Amino acid sequence: MPPSATEGASPRRSRKPAEQRRAEILAAAAPVFAEHGYRATDVQLIADRAGVGKGTIYRFFATKEALFLATMADLVERLSNEVDARTTGIDDPWEVACLSIRSYFAFFERHPEAVELFVHERAEFRDRCTPVYFAHSETRRQRWVDLNRALGLGDQGWPTPEQAVDLFGDLMFGAIFVNALAPRRPSLAERAEEMIRLLARLLRRDNVPTA
C-alpha cells in the first residue's frame, strides 16, 4: 500500500488564538527578565521559554522595551484581577478589606519575581513619569477610597479614607520589598494578618474574618 501524503511529514505547531499566545509570551517573559535583568535579557531566551520563534514575539511586541513594559502591565493587571475575583459578590466592607489584603500578599508570595521586575523598571526606565505599578494603582484609587469610607475610616478623625489608601498602600508595597530583601522575615501570609490586625485596631474592631 503506498504511503499516505501525510506520512513522514513533520508535525505542525498548533495555531493558538492570538490572545492566548500573547499571554503565554508575557508569562514566559516575567521570570526571564527577573533572572537576567532587562539589559542582559536576550529576547531569544523568552522565545525559548515560551516555545515560540523569536519572530513571533516581535509580531506582538515591536521592541524589547515594549515587551518589558507589557510584562509589567500584565503583572499588575493580574494582581488586580485576583483581588477582584476573591471579593466579587461580597457585600460586607470589612470582609472585602481582609480578603483584599490577603489576596494582595498571596499574589506576591506566588510571584517573587515581581519585586525584581519593579527594581529593573526603576533602574532602566527612570525617566518615565510614573512606574507601571503606581500608574495602575491610581486608576483603582477611588475604589479603595470608597471602601475605606464604607469601613468608617475618618469618622474618628485620622486617618481619612484618602489618607488610609496612601498609608496602607505604602505599607503593603514596602512589605513585599522587605520580605524579598531581608534575610530573616515573616512570610507574606503573616504580614497580611499583621496588616489586618492594624486595620482592625484603627477601626476598633475585635472580629477578624478567618482566611
CORMO-V444294 format. One record per pair of residues at least 4 apart in sequence whose ideal C-beta (glycine too) atoms are under 8 Angstrom apart, sorted by the first residue. I is the first residue (numbers start at 1). GAP is how many residues later the second one is. D is the distance in whole Angstrom. If there is no record, write none. Layout:
# CORMO-V444294
i=I gap=GAP d=D
i=I gap=GAP d=D
This chain:
# CORMO-V444294
i=3 gap=4 d=4
i=3 gap=5 d=7
i=5 gap=4 d=8
i=16 gap=4 d=5
i=16 gap=5 d=5
i=16 gap=8 d=8
i=17 gap=4 d=7
i=18 gap=4 d=6
i=18 gap=42 d=8
i=19 gap=4 d=6
i=20 gap=4 d=6
i=21 gap=4 d=7
i=21 gap=31 d=7
i=21 gap=35 d=7
i=21 gap=39 d=7
i=22 gap=4 d=7
i=22 gap=38 d=5
i=23 gap=4 d=6
i=23 gap=51 d=8
i=24 gap=4 d=6
i=24 gap=26 d=5
i=24 gap=27 d=8
i=24 gap=28 d=8
i=25 gap=4 d=6
i=25 gap=21 d=7
i=25 gap=25 d=5
i=25 gap=27 d=7
i=25 gap=31 d=8
i=25 gap=32 d=6
i=25 gap=35 d=6
i=25 gap=36 d=8
i=25 gap=42 d=8
i=26 gap=4 d=7
i=26 gap=44 d=6
i=26 gap=45 d=5
i=26 gap=48 d=4
i=27 gap=23 d=8
i=28 gap=4 d=7
i=28 gap=18 d=5
i=28 gap=21 d=4
i=28 gap=22 d=4
i=29 gap=4 d=6
i=29 gap=17 d=5
i=29 gap=21 d=8
i=29 gap=38 d=6
i=29 gap=39 d=7
i=29 gap=42 d=4
i=30 gap=4 d=6
i=30 gap=41 d=5
i=30 gap=44 d=8
i=30 gap=45 d=6
i=30 gap=81 d=8
i=30 gap=83 d=5
i=30 gap=84 d=8
i=30 gap=87 d=7
i=31 gap=4 d=6
i=31 gap=18 d=8
i=31 gap=82 d=5
i=32 gap=4 d=6
i=32 gap=9 d=6
i=32 gap=13 d=5
i=32 gap=14 d=5
i=32 gap=17 d=6
i=33 gap=4 d=7
i=33 gap=5 d=6
i=33 gap=8 d=5
i=33 gap=13 d=8
i=33 gap=35 d=6
i=33 gap=38 d=6
i=33 gap=80 d=8
i=33 gap=83 d=8
i=33 gap=84 d=6
i=33 gap=87 d=6
i=34 gap=79 d=4
i=34 gap=80 d=8
i=34 gap=82 d=4
i=34 gap=83 d=6
i=34 gap=86 d=8
i=35 gap=78 d=8
i=35 gap=81 d=8
i=36 gap=4 d=5
i=36 gap=5 d=4
i=36 gap=9 d=7
i=37 gap=4 d=7
i=37 gap=83 d=6
i=38 gap=26 d=8
i=38 gap=30 d=6
i=38 gap=82 d=5
i=38 gap=83 d=8
i=38 gap=85 d=8
i=38 gap=86 d=5
i=39 gap=85 d=7
i=41 gap=4 d=6
i=41 gap=5 d=7
i=41 gap=23 d=7
i=43 gap=4 d=6
i=43 gap=11 d=6
i=43 gap=14 d=6
i=43 gap=15 d=8
i=43 gap=21 d=6
i=43 gap=24 d=7
i=44 gap=4 d=6
i=44 gap=10 d=5
i=45 gap=4 d=7
i=46 gap=4 d=6
i=46 gap=11 d=6
i=46 gap=21 d=7
i=47 gap=5 d=5
i=47 gap=6 d=6
i=47 gap=7 d=4
i=47 gap=9 d=7
i=47 gap=10 d=5
i=50 gap=7 d=7
i=52 gap=4 d=4
i=52 gap=5 d=7
i=53 gap=4 d=8
i=54 gap=4 d=7
i=55 gap=4 d=7
i=56 gap=4 d=7
i=57 gap=4 d=6
i=57 gap=10 d=7
i=58 gap=4 d=7
i=60 gap=7 d=8
i=61 gap=5 d=4
i=61 gap=6 d=4
i=61 gap=9 d=6
i=62 gap=4 d=5
i=63 gap=4 d=7
i=64 gap=4 d=6
i=65 gap=4 d=6
i=65 gap=60 d=8
i=66 gap=4 d=6
i=67 gap=4 d=6
i=68 gap=4 d=7
i=68 gap=52 d=8
i=68 gap=53 d=8
i=68 gap=56 d=8
i=69 gap=4 d=6
i=69 gap=52 d=8
i=69 gap=56 d=8
i=69 gap=63 d=7
i=70 gap=4 d=6
i=71 gap=4 d=6
i=71 gap=46 d=7
i=72 gap=4 d=7
i=72 gap=45 d=6
i=72 gap=49 d=6
i=72 gap=60 d=4
i=72 gap=61 d=7
i=73 gap=4 d=6
i=73 gap=59 d=5
i=73 gap=63 d=7
i=74 gap=4 d=6
i=75 gap=4 d=7
i=75 gap=36 d=7
i=75 gap=39 d=6
i=75 gap=42 d=7
i=76 gap=4 d=7
i=76 gap=56 d=6
i=76 gap=57 d=5
i=76 gap=60 d=4
i=76 gap=61 d=8
i=77 gap=4 d=6
i=77 gap=59 d=7
i=78 gap=4 d=6
i=78 gap=29 d=8
i=79 gap=4 d=7
i=79 gap=25 d=7
i=79 gap=28 d=5
i=80 gap=4 d=6
i=80 gap=56 d=7
i=80 gap=60 d=6
i=81 gap=4 d=6
i=82 gap=4 d=6
i=82 gap=21 d=5
i=82 gap=24 d=8
i=82 gap=25 d=5
i=83 gap=4 d=6
i=83 gap=16 d=8
i=83 gap=17 d=5
i=83 gap=20 d=5
i=83 gap=21 d=6
i=83 gap=24 d=8
i=84 gap=4 d=6
i=86 gap=13 d=5
i=86 gap=14 d=7
i=86 gap=16 d=8
i=86 gap=17 d=4
i=87 gap=9 d=5
i=87 gap=12 d=5
i=87 gap=13 d=6
i=87 gap=16 d=7
i=90 gap=5 d=5
i=90 gap=6 d=5
i=90 gap=9 d=7
i=92 gap=4 d=7
i=93 gap=4 d=6
i=93 gap=54 d=6
i=93 gap=57 d=4
i=93 gap=58 d=5
i=94 gap=4 d=7
i=94 gap=57 d=6
i=94 gap=109 d=8
i=94 gap=111 d=7
i=94 gap=113 d=8
i=94 gap=115 d=7
i=95 gap=4 d=6
i=95 gap=114 d=5
i=96 gap=4 d=6
i=96 gap=51 d=6
i=97 gap=4 d=7
i=97 gap=50 d=6
i=97 gap=54 d=6
i=97 gap=99 d=8
i=97 gap=102 d=6
i=98 gap=4 d=6
i=98 gap=98 d=5
i=98 gap=110 d=7
i=98 gap=111 d=5
i=99 gap=4 d=6
i=99 gap=110 d=8
i=100 gap=4 d=6
i=100 gap=47 d=8
i=101 gap=4 d=7
i=101 gap=71 d=7
i=101 gap=91 d=5
i=101 gap=94 d=5
i=101 gap=95 d=6
i=101 gap=98 d=8
i=102 gap=4 d=6
i=102 gap=87 d=8
i=102 gap=90 d=5
i=102 gap=94 d=8
i=102 gap=109 d=6
i=103 gap=4 d=6
i=104 gap=4 d=7
i=104 gap=68 d=6
i=104 gap=88 d=7
i=105 gap=4 d=6
i=105 gap=67 d=7
i=105 gap=70 d=8
i=105 gap=71 d=7
i=105 gap=83 d=4
i=105 gap=84 d=6
i=105 gap=86 d=6
i=105 gap=87 d=4
i=105 gap=90 d=8
i=106 gap=4 d=7
i=106 gap=82 d=7
i=106 gap=83 d=7
i=106 gap=86 d=7
i=107 gap=4 d=6
i=107 gap=7 d=8
i=108 gap=4 d=7
i=108 gap=6 d=6
i=108 gap=7 d=7
i=108 gap=68 d=5
i=108 gap=71 d=8
i=108 gap=80 d=6
i=109 gap=78 d=7
i=109 gap=79 d=4
i=109 gap=80 d=7
i=112 gap=4 d=8
i=112 gap=68 d=6
i=113 gap=4 d=6
i=114 gap=4 d=7
i=114 gap=62 d=7
i=115 gap=4 d=7
i=115 gap=61 d=6
i=115 gap=62 d=6
i=115 gap=65 d=4
i=115 gap=66 d=8
i=116 gap=4 d=6
i=116 gap=64 d=8
i=117 gap=4 d=6
i=118 gap=4 d=7
i=118 gap=13 d=7
i=118 gap=15 d=6
i=118 gap=59 d=8
i=119 gap=4 d=6
i=120 gap=4 d=6
i=121 gap=4 d=5
i=121 gap=10 d=6
i=121 gap=11 d=7
i=122 gap=4 d=6
i=122 gap=9 d=7
i=125 gap=6 d=8
i=130 gap=4 d=5
i=130 gap=5 d=4
i=130 gap=8 d=8
i=131 gap=4 d=7
i=132 gap=4 d=6
i=133 gap=4 d=6
i=133 gap=40 d=8
i=134 gap=4 d=6
i=135 gap=4 d=7
i=136 gap=4 d=7
i=137 gap=4 d=7
i=137 gap=32 d=7
i=140 gap=4 d=7
i=141 gap=4 d=6
i=141 gap=24 d=6
i=142 gap=4 d=6
i=143 gap=4 d=7
i=144 gap=4 d=6
i=144 gap=21 d=5
i=144 gap=25 d=8
i=145 gap=4 d=6
i=145 gap=16 d=5
i=145 gap=17 d=6
i=145 gap=20 d=6
i=146 gap=4 d=6
i=146 gap=15 d=8
i=147 gap=4 d=6
i=148 gap=5 d=4
i=148 gap=6 d=7
i=148 gap=13 d=4
i=148 gap=14 d=8
i=148 gap=16 d=5
i=148 gap=17 d=6
i=149 gap=4 d=7
i=149 gap=5 d=7
i=149 gap=12 d=4
i=151 gap=52 d=6
i=152 gap=51 d=6
i=153 gap=6 d=6
i=153 gap=7 d=7
i=153 gap=8 d=5
i=153 gap=11 d=5
i=153 gap=49 d=7
i=153 gap=50 d=7
i=154 gap=4 d=8
i=154 gap=5 d=7
i=154 gap=6 d=4
i=154 gap=7 d=5
i=154 gap=10 d=8
i=156 gap=48 d=8
i=158 gap=5 d=7
i=159 gap=4 d=4
i=159 gap=5 d=4
i=159 gap=8 d=6
i=159 gap=43 d=7
i=160 gap=4 d=7
i=161 gap=4 d=7
i=162 gap=4 d=7
i=163 gap=4 d=6
i=164 gap=4 d=6
i=164 gap=38 d=8
i=165 gap=4 d=6
i=166 gap=4 d=6
i=167 gap=4 d=6
i=168 gap=4 d=6
i=168 gap=27 d=7
i=168 gap=31 d=7
i=169 gap=4 d=6
i=170 gap=4 d=6
i=171 gap=4 d=6
i=171 gap=24 d=7
i=171 gap=27 d=8
i=172 gap=4 d=7
i=172 gap=23 d=6
i=173 gap=4 d=7
i=174 gap=4 d=6
i=175 gap=4 d=6
i=175 gap=13 d=7
i=175 gap=16 d=5
i=175 gap=20 d=7
i=176 gap=4 d=6
i=176 gap=12 d=7
i=177 gap=4 d=6
i=178 gap=4 d=5
i=178 gap=7 d=6
i=179 gap=6 d=5
i=179 gap=7 d=8
i=179 gap=8 d=8
i=179 gap=9 d=5
i=179 gap=12 d=7
i=186 gap=4 d=4
i=186 gap=5 d=6
i=186 gap=8 d=7
i=187 gap=4 d=7
i=188 gap=4 d=6
i=189 gap=4 d=7
i=189 gap=22 d=8
i=190 gap=4 d=6
i=191 gap=4 d=6
i=192 gap=4 d=6
i=193 gap=4 d=6
i=193 gap=15 d=8
i=193 gap=18 d=8
i=194 gap=4 d=6
i=195 gap=4 d=7
i=196 gap=4 d=6
i=196 gap=12 d=6
i=197 gap=4 d=6
i=197 gap=11 d=7
i=198 gap=4 d=7
i=199 gap=4 d=6
i=200 gap=4 d=8
i=200 gap=5 d=4
i=200 gap=6 d=7
i=200 gap=7 d=8
i=200 gap=8 d=6
